[in-house]
Amino acid sequence: MNPRERVYVAIGSNLGDREAMLARAREGLGRIPLTRILAVSSIEETEPVGPEGQGRYLNQMVLLDTTLDPGRFLKALQKLEDENGRTRGERWGPRTLDLDIVRYGTRRLRDPDLKLPHPEMLNRDWWQREMDELDRLAPPADPDDA
């Protein structure tokens, strides 16, 4: 069995009922096998990154712990996006739901499908604020899980 790892997942939506989409994302994250939610950040509204003419995003971050490997965890996130109307087209275009793995424990990974930590982690100030908030809210890590 894999060790438990803490995973920071960014949630974003700028199409449709954005608040409802964030709520559905949180519910879906809570249903991922071998995974539990540890803390949830406040919701922030931000300007879109990418093409002009998009609506503003609602963003939130969730801290989870899981024993899934990063590849299986990514597939679970993509399935959740698809179930909520996500279409993959224009890079950084508008979307009903965007789920990004920002950090996965202390892993460093540079696969074509998954880069850890997320390459934009230091460029998105709201992610930094949300991770800081989660670190304050989360229970201490269990040393036996490492």
Backbone as CSV, one residue per row, in Angstrom:
resi,resn,N_x,N_y,N_z,CA_x,CA_y,CA_z,C_x,C_y,C_z
1,MET,0.844,-1.193,0.000,0.000,0.000,0.000,0.882,1.246,0.000
2,ASN,0.475,2.219,-0.770,1.217,3.478,-0.849,1.066,4.270,0.449
3,PRO,2.071,5.079,0.788,1.937,5.938,1.979,0.896,7.031,1.726
4,ARG,0.352,7.581,2.795,-0.584,8.711,2.672,0.220,9.949,2.294
5,GLU,-0.305,10.691,1.357,0.351,11.936,0.944,-0.674,13.055,0.937
6,ARG,-0.202,14.247,1.287,-1.070,15.431,1.259,-1.034,16.044,-0.137
7,VAL,-2.232,16.318,-0.643,-2.371,16.821,-2.008,-3.190,18.109,-1.973
8,TYR,-2.658,19.157,-2.609,-3.354,20.434,-2.740,-3.978,20.469,-4.127
9,VAL,-5.309,20.597,-4.173,-6.028,20.629,-5.441,-6.737,21.970,-5.568
10,ALA,-6.429,22.690,-6.649,-7.092,23.955,-6.944,-8.352,23.678,-7.746
11,ILE,-9.437,24.350,-7.367,-10.721,24.242,-8.064,-11.010,25.613,-8.663
12,GLY,-11.425,25.632,-9.916,-11.802,26.884,-10.549,-12.981,26.689,-11.482
13,SER,-13.794,27.747,-11.620,-14.934,27.724,-12.534,-15.238,29.141,-12.980
14,ASN,-15.468,29.306,-14.302,-15.918,30.621,-14.764,-17.075,30.526,-15.760
15,LEU,-17.771,29.386,-15.770,-18.963,29.215,-16.605,-20.108,28.678,-15.758
16,GLY,-21.308,29.160,-16.030,-22.488,28.646,-15.345,-22.551,29.095,-13.902
17,ASP,-23.190,28.281,-13.085,-23.328,28.565,-11.661,-22.027,28.174,-10.973
18,ARG,-21.128,29.137,-10.879,-19.776,28.865,-10.396,-19.757,28.341,-8.966
19,GLU,-20.575,28.902,-8.086,-20.597,28.434,-6.684,-21.081,26.995,-6.601
20,ALA,-22.108,26.663,-7.366,-22.611,25.286,-7.373,-21.553,24.342,-7.935
21,MET,-20.809,24.804,-8.919,-19.763,23.962,-9.505,-18.662,23.674,-8.483
22,LEU,-18.274,24.675,-7.704,-17.270,24.443,-6.662,-17.805,23.457,-5.621
23,ALA,-19.081,23.583,-5.273,-19.671,22.664,-4.299,-19.673,21.234,-4.849
24,ARG,-20.051,21.066,-6.131,-20.035,19.728,-6.724,-18.617,19.167,-6.762
25,ALA,-17.648,20.030,-7.032,-16.247,19.578,-7.061,-15.814,19.093,-5.679
26,ARG,-16.144,19.851,-4.634,-15.780,19.433,-3.272,-16.427,18.092,-2.930
27,GLU,-17.704,17.940,-3.284,-18.393,16.672,-3.023,-17.712,15.533,-3.772
28,GLY,-17.363,15.771,-5.025,-16.702,14.743,-5.830,-15.327,14.387,-5.293
29,LEU,-14.577,15.379,-4.849,-13.264,15.110,-4.263,-13.402,14.229,-3.025
30,GLY,-14.462,14.450,-2.266,-14.692,13.656,-1.067,-15.066,12.207,-1.357
31,ARG,-15.433,11.919,-2.599,-15.801,10.548,-2.978,-14.666,9.774,-3.656
32,ILE,-13.512,10.397,-3.862,-12.402,9.686,-4.497,-11.934,8.586,-3.547
33,PRO,-11.811,7.370,-4.056,-11.388,6.254,-3.185,-10.029,6.514,-2.539
34,LEU,-9.876,5.994,-1.320,-8.612,6.053,-0.573,-8.140,7.483,-0.328
35,THR,-9.092,8.420,-0.294,-8.789,9.846,-0.194,-9.750,10.482,0.796
36,ARG,-9.256,11.459,1.562,-10.142,12.200,2.457,-9.764,13.679,2.427
37,ILE,-10.776,14.508,2.634,-10.572,15.958,2.679,-10.101,16.339,4.072
38,LEU,-9.019,17.117,4.135,-8.480,17.600,5.408,-8.896,19.037,5.702
39,ALA,-8.967,19.874,4.665,-9.307,21.287,4.856,-9.733,21.885,3.522
40,VAL,-10.530,22.952,3.611,-11.045,23.649,2.437,-10.796,25.142,2.637
41,SER,-10.244,25.803,1.621,-9.950,27.239,1.726,-11.200,28.070,1.480
42,SER,-11.069,29.358,1.703,-12.096,30.315,1.322,-12.197,30.354,-0.199
43,ILE,-13.283,30.915,-0.692,-13.480,31.089,-2.135,-13.028,32.492,-2.505
44,GLU,-12.307,32.596,-3.614,-11.840,33.884,-4.125,-12.313,34.064,-5.559
45,GLU,-12.588,35.289,-5.939,-12.892,35.601,-7.337,-11.665,36.263,-7.943
46,THR,-11.242,35.766,-9.113,-10.026,36.281,-9.752,-10.260,36.526,-11.235
47,GLU,-9.386,37.337,-11.780,-9.386,37.562,-13.229,-8.908,36.290,-13.916
48,PRO,-9.424,36.013,-15.109,-8.975,34.815,-15.815,-7.537,34.943,-16.299
49,VAL,-6.854,33.809,-16.359,-5.537,33.721,-16.971,-5.798,33.142,-18.354
50,GLY,-5.354,33.824,-19.398,-5.575,33.287,-20.732,-6.303,34.265,-21.631
51,PRO,-7.036,33.730,-22.616,-7.676,34.574,-23.627,-8.612,35.613,-23.014
52,GLU,-8.672,36.765,-23.670,-9.547,37.852,-23.200,-11.001,37.508,-23.478
53,GLY,-11.891,38.211,-22.781,-13.311,38.055,-23.007,-13.960,36.988,-22.141
54,GLN,-13.208,36.381,-21.239,-13.765,35.371,-20.338,-14.327,36.039,-19.096
55,GLY,-15.241,35.340,-18.454,-15.738,35.789,-17.165,-14.715,35.525,-16.070
56,ARG,-14.935,36.175,-14.932,-14.049,35.977,-13.783,-14.237,34.573,-13.217
57,TYR,-13.184,34.079,-12.599,-13.189,32.755,-11.991,-13.545,32.829,-10.519
58,LEU,-14.234,31.804,-10.046,-14.272,31.519,-8.622,-13.239,30.428,-8.409
59,ASN,-12.399,30.616,-7.400,-11.321,29.676,-7.094,-11.389,29.273,-5.634
60,GLN,-10.934,28.058,-5.401,-10.851,27.530,-4.048,-9.808,26.424,-4.078
61,MET,-9.253,26.102,-2.935,-8.301,25.001,-2.870,-8.721,24.051,-1.754
62,VAL,-8.471,22.773,-2.009,-8.801,21.727,-1.047,-7.523,20.959,-0.749
63,LEU,-7.310,20.689,0.526,-6.194,19.844,0.949,-6.757,18.468,1.272
64,LEU,-6.205,17.459,0.624,-6.642,16.084,0.823,-5.454,15.246,1.229
65,ASP,-5.745,14.062,1.745,-4.674,13.079,1.819,-5.175,11.822,1.132
66,THR,-4.246,11.101,0.537,-4.596,9.957,-0.283,-3.472,8.940,-0.283
67,THR,-3.838,7.718,-0.579,-2.825,6.697,-0.829,-2.774,6.354,-2.315
68,LEU,-3.550,7.056,-3.135,-3.489,6.843,-4.580,-2.173,7.390,-5.126
69,ASP,-1.664,6.766,-6.171,-0.486,7.331,-6.835,-0.942,8.526,-7.677
70,PRO,-0.030,9.433,-8.031,-0.427,10.645,-8.741,-1.176,10.388,-10.051
71,GLY,-0.802,9.359,-10.798,-1.486,9.069,-12.057,-2.939,8.692,-11.859
72,ARG,-3.208,7.820,-10.894,-4.597,7.431,-10.608,-5.389,8.613,-10.051
73,PHE,-4.731,9.432,-9.239,-5.412,10.597,-8.675,-5.787,11.574,-9.798
74,LEU,-4.867,11.803,-10.728,-5.153,12.687,-11.869,-6.332,12.162,-12.673
75,LYS,-6.376,10.876,-12.931,-7.503,10.294,-13.678,-8.823,10.522,-12.951
76,ALA,-8.824,10.423,-11.629,-10.038,10.682,-10.847,-10.477,12.141,-10.998
77,LEU,-9.502,13.073,-11.006,-9.844,14.486,-11.183,-10.412,14.746,-12.569
78,GLN,-9.798,14.164,-13.586,-10.274,14.364,-14.959,-11.677,13.793,-15.148
79,LYS,-11.960,12.663,-14.514,-13.303,12.081,-14.574,-14.312,13.030,-13.934
80,LEU,-13.951,13.617,-12.801,-14.818,14.572,-12.117,-15.062,15.805,-12.994
81,GLU,-14.018,16.308,-13.640,-14.190,17.433,-14.572,-15.166,17.057,-15.685
82,ASP,-14.945,15.899,-16.297,-15.799,15.457,-17.406,-17.255,15.323,-16.973
83,GLU,-17.484,14.767,-15.787,-18.843,14.592,-15.273,-19.548,15.933,-15.049
84,ASN,-18.771,17.000,-14.951,-19.327,18.333,-14.711,-19.217,19.245,-15.929
85,GLY,-19.194,18.637,-17.117,-19.296,19.406,-18.350,-18.019,20.015,-18.877
86,ARG,-16.884,19.608,-18.358,-15.612,20.154,-18.836,-15.343,19.685,-20.261
87,THR,-15.017,20.632,-21.130,-14.542,20.301,-22.470,-13.117,20.792,-22.582
88,ARG,-12.282,19.997,-23.207,-10.871,20.343,-23.344,-10.654,20.904,-24.740
89,GLY,-10.413,22.196,-24.800,-10.199,22.862,-26.078,-9.074,23.870,-25.946
90,GLU,-9.469,25.123,-25.951,-8.520,26.231,-25.912,-7.745,26.234,-24.592
91,ARG,-6.413,26.345,-24.712,-5.574,26.412,-23.514,-5.958,27.643,-22.699
92,TRP,-6.202,27.423,-21.413,-6.599,28.462,-20.470,-7.897,29.156,-20.871
93,GLY,-8.721,28.461,-21.637,-10.015,29.008,-22.032,-11.041,28.860,-20.916
94,PRO,-12.251,29.370,-21.136,-13.296,29.266,-20.128,-13.665,27.811,-19.866
95,ARG,-14.099,27.523,-18.640,-14.449,26.145,-18.304,-15.443,26.087,-17.156
96,THR,-16.247,25.035,-17.209,-17.199,24.808,-16.120,-16.455,24.426,-14.853
97,LEU,-15.435,23.570,-15.025,-14.693,23.099,-13.863,-13.254,22.813,-14.257
98,ASP,-12.347,23.325,-13.461,-10.922,23.080,-13.652,-10.363,22.600,-12.320
99,LEU,-9.743,21.422,-12.336,-9.118,20.856,-11.142,-7.635,20.672,-11.433
100,ASP,-6.798,21.322,-10.657,-5.348,21.234,-10.839,-4.694,20.685,-9.583
101,ILE,-3.815,19.700,-9.771,-2.980,19.253,-8.658,-1.855,20.269,-8.542
102,VAL,-1.845,21.012,-7.465,-0.837,22.053,-7.266,0.410,21.457,-6.617
103,ARG,0.208,20.635,-5.610,1.327,19.979,-4.930,0.885,18.603,-4.467
104,TYR,1.777,17.646,-4.569,1.482,16.263,-4.191,2.580,15.795,-3.251
105,GLY,2.359,15.997,-1.966,3.408,15.701,-1.001,4.661,16.493,-1.362
106,THR,5.787,15.818,-1.370,7.043,16.470,-1.765,7.511,15.979,-3.133
107,ARG,6.615,15.329,-3.850,6.999,14.750,-5.148,7.357,15.804,-6.176
108,ARG,8.315,15.422,-6.996,8.683,16.190,-8.183,8.521,15.241,-9.352
109,LEU,7.746,15.671,-10.342,7.428,14.811,-11.468,7.333,15.671,-12.718
110,ARG,7.896,15.203,-13.807,7.839,15.935,-15.068,7.430,14.985,-16.195
111,ASP,6.223,14.421,-16.081,5.663,13.586,-17.134,4.913,14.475,-18.119
112,PRO,4.679,13.982,-19.338,3.900,14.793,-20.291,2.508,15.152,-19.769
113,ASP,1.889,14.235,-19.012,0.523,14.465,-18.536,0.441,15.121,-17.165
114,LEU,1.522,15.102,-16.408,1.466,15.613,-15.039,2.822,16.132,-14.602
115,LYS,2.819,17.394,-14.182,4.033,18.019,-13.657,3.767,18.404,-12.205
116,LEU,4.671,17.974,-11.333,4.539,18.249,-9.899,5.834,18.820,-9.359
117,PRO,5.749,19.867,-8.525,4.547,20.658,-8.307,4.096,21.332,-9.604
118,HIS,2.882,21.859,-9.586,2.321,22.502,-10.772,3.250,23.620,-11.227
119,PRO,3.578,23.696,-12.525,4.530,24.711,-13.000,4.091,26.155,-12.759
120,GLU,2.799,26.396,-12.567,2.300,27.760,-12.330,2.129,28.078,-10.845
121,MET,2.531,27.164,-9.975,2.276,27.333,-8.543,2.777,28.681,-8.013
122,LEU,3.962,29.071,-8.359,4.520,30.320,-7.819,4.015,31.561,-8.537
123,ASN,3.333,31.392,-9.681,2.851,32.529,-10.463,1.422,32.930,-10.133
124,ARG,0.748,32.149,-9.342,-0.653,32.434,-9.027,-0.755,32.773,-7.546
125,ASP,-0.819,34.073,-7.280,-0.780,34.517,-5.884,-1.963,33.992,-5.079
126,TRP,-3.125,33.789,-5.719,-4.264,33.263,-4.971,-4.001,31.820,-4.525
127,TRP,-3.259,31.049,-5.310,-2.897,29.702,-4.868,-2.030,29.771,-3.616
128,GLN,-1.115,30.720,-3.585,-0.253,30.858,-2.407,-1.087,31.193,-1.170
129,ARG,-2.018,32.144,-1.320,-2.883,32.512,-0.188,-3.710,31.314,0.275
130,GLU,-4.260,30.578,-0.687,-5.116,29.443,-0.345,-4.318,28.318,0.314
131,MET,-3.096,28.052,-0.155,-2.271,27.027,0.481,-1.895,27.439,1.900
132,ASP,-1.568,28.716,2.095,-1.263,29.200,3.442,-2.457,29.011,4.376
133,GLU,-3.655,29.336,3.867,-4.866,29.166,4.669,-5.072,27.686,5.024
134,LEU,-4.901,26.798,4.057,-5.070,25.365,4.306,-4.064,24.853,5.328
135,ASP,-2.841,25.338,5.242,-1.810,24.917,6.199,-2.192,25.320,7.622
136,ARG,-2.871,26.458,7.768,-3.328,26.893,9.097,-4.512,26.057,9.584
137,LEU,-5.377,25.640,8.661,-6.607,24.935,9.010,-6.430,23.435,9.208
138,ALA,-5.480,22.849,8.522,-5.349,21.388,8.487,-4.804,20.835,9.798
139,PRO,-5.237,19.626,10.122,-4.635,18.965,11.288,-3.171,18.650,10.997
140,PRO,-2.351,18.529,12.016,-0.946,18.195,11.776,-0.839,16.841,11.071
141,ALA,0.182,16.705,10.251,0.418,15.443,9.555,0.769,14.370,10.579
142,ASP,0.295,13.174,10.338,0.605,12.034,11.203,1.950,11.456,10.742
143,PRO,2.961,11.467,11.607,4.283,10.971,11.185,4.247,9.505,10.776
144,ASP,3.259,8.739,11.256,3.150,7.330,10.872,2.658,7.164,9.444
145,ASP,2.094,8.225,8.849,1.602,8.158,7.476,2.693,8.399,6.455
146,ALA,3.831,8.898,6.868,4.887,9.247,5.907,5.564,8.011,5.364
